[in-house]
Amino acid sequence: MKLDAIGLISQNVQVSLNFYKIFNIHFEQVGGPDHLEAKLPNGLRIMLDSLELIREINPNHDHSKGSNVVLCFKQESAQKVDELFEIIKDLGHEIIKG
């Protein structure tokens, strides 16, 4: 398992794009207008999602709570994702969407 991406939630995607451009981080649309990704020289991806997309994925998302940053760990297979999901659940952590 490796850290593959950092996900950011944006209330205003265009403002976010303009901000990250200052740091020479350029995003491309992946899959739709509300999900963009930038690949850093070290291979780490930064994913930028609109608040609207996040609310489609999780209608209960409360943008006022938490950091609104998501660390994305790439797994070798769907089976490994399921195994990790069970470990996290068994440890008593809250599962938002399964």
ABEGO torsion letter per residue (X at the ends): XBBABBBBBBABAAAAAAAAAAAGBBBBBBGEAABBBBBBAAGBBBBBBBAAAAAAABAABBAABEAGBBBBBBBABAAAAAAAAAAAAAAGBBBABX
